[in-house]
Amino acid sequence: QVQLVESGGGLVQAGGSLRRSCTVSARSWRSVIMGWFRQAPGKDREFVGSIAWSSGRTSYADSVKGRFTISRDNAKSTVYLQMNSLKPEDTAVYYCGTGVSTYDYWGQGTQVTVSS
């Protein structure tokens, strides 16, 4: 069974940085792509970015391009979300997910709060 364990996050002032990590246990063919999502209060969960394990190819939402960077460490089965130049509107619960063509497995989610 694929399990995702997240760490990082917390409270930061606007303009600051945070790094989140997501480690996949029992990684297998069921984990081809890793994605980061976020959900703010009263809003739907939205895509932040993704990375493919094999190629390292990344994709980002327009709202975070140039500020957020996703990277991976295959040996540790860990993906990182580096968040720079944070804005109050980045405040949300952040989740990592994985799967093959859809995101079938999810981490527990962690609150990221950006104060103005």
C-alpha positions in Angstrom: 0.0 0.0 0.0 1.4 3.4 -1.0 1.6 5.8 1.9 2.6 9.5 1.8 4.1 11.3 4.8 4.4 15.0 4.7 6.5 17.4 6.7 7.3 21.1 6.8 4.9 24.0 6.5 3.8 26.3 9.3 3.6 30.1 9.7 5.6 32.6 7.8 5.4 36.3 7.0 4.7 37.5 3.5 7.8 37.4 1.4 9.2 34.6 3.3 10.0 31.0 2.4 9.0 27.5 3.4 9.9 24.0 2.3 7.6 21.0 2.4 8.5 17.4 1.8 6.6 14.3 0.9 8.0 10.8 1.3 6.4 7.9 -0.4 6.6 4.5 1.3 6.2 1.3 -0.6 6.8 3.2 -3.7 6.0 1.1 -6.8 4.5 1.3 -10.2 1.5 2.9 -8.5 3.5 6.1 -8.0 4.5 7.6 -11.4 3.8 11.3 -10.8 3.8 13.4 -7.6 1.7 16.4 -7.3 1.1 19.2 -4.8 -2.3 20.6 -4.2 -3.8 23.2 -1.8 -7.1 24.0 -0.4 -8.0 27.3 1.2 -11.0 27.7 3.4 -14.2 27.8 1.4 -12.4 26.9 -1.8 -11.9 23.8 -3.9 -8.7 22.0 -3.8 -6.4 23.4 -6.5 -3.4 22.1 -8.4 -0.1 23.7 -7.4 2.5 21.6 -9.4 3.8 18.2 -10.2 6.9 16.2 -11.0 7.5 12.9 -12.7 9.7 10.5 -10.8 11.5 9.2 -13.9 12.1 12.3 -16.0 11.9 15.0 -13.3 9.6 17.0 -15.6 7.7 19.6 -13.7 4.5 21.5 -14.2 3.2 24.5 -12.2 0.0 26.4 -11.8 0.3 30.0 -13.1 -0.3 31.4 -9.7 3.0 29.9 -8.3 5.2 29.9 -11.4 8.5 31.6 -10.6 8.0 31.4 -6.9 7.6 27.7 -6.1 9.9 24.9 -7.2 9.3 21.2 -7.0 12.2 18.7 -6.9 12.7 15.1 -6.1 15.2 12.7 -4.5 14.6 9.3 -6.0 16.9 7.5 -3.6 14.8 8.8 -0.7 11.5 8.6 -2.5 10.9 12.2 -1.4 9.6 15.2 -3.2 10.1 18.7 -2.1 8.1 21.9 -2.6 10.2 25.0 -2.1 7.9 28.0 -1.7 9.5 31.5 -2.0 8.1 35.0 -2.0 5.0 33.7 -0.2 1.9 35.8 -0.3 -1.1 35.8 2.1 -3.2 34.2 -0.7 -0.9 31.2 -0.5 -2.5 30.4 2.8 -4.0 26.9 2.6 -3.7 23.3 3.6 -1.2 21.8 1.3 -1.4 18.1 0.2 0.9 15.8 -1.8 -0.6 13.1 -4.0 0.6 10.4 -6.2 -0.6 8.0 -8.8 -0.2 6.9 -12.4 -2.6 9.0 -14.4 -4.7 10.2 -11.6 -3.9 11.0 -8.0 -5.0 8.0 -6.0 -3.0 8.3 -2.9 -2.7 11.4 -0.6 -0.7 12.7 2.3 -2.3 14.0 5.4 -2.0 17.7 4.5 -0.4 20.4 6.5 -1.4 24.0 7.1 0.7 26.8 5.6 -0.2 30.3 6.8 1.3 33.4 5.4 0.7 36.5 7.4 0.6 40.0 5.9 
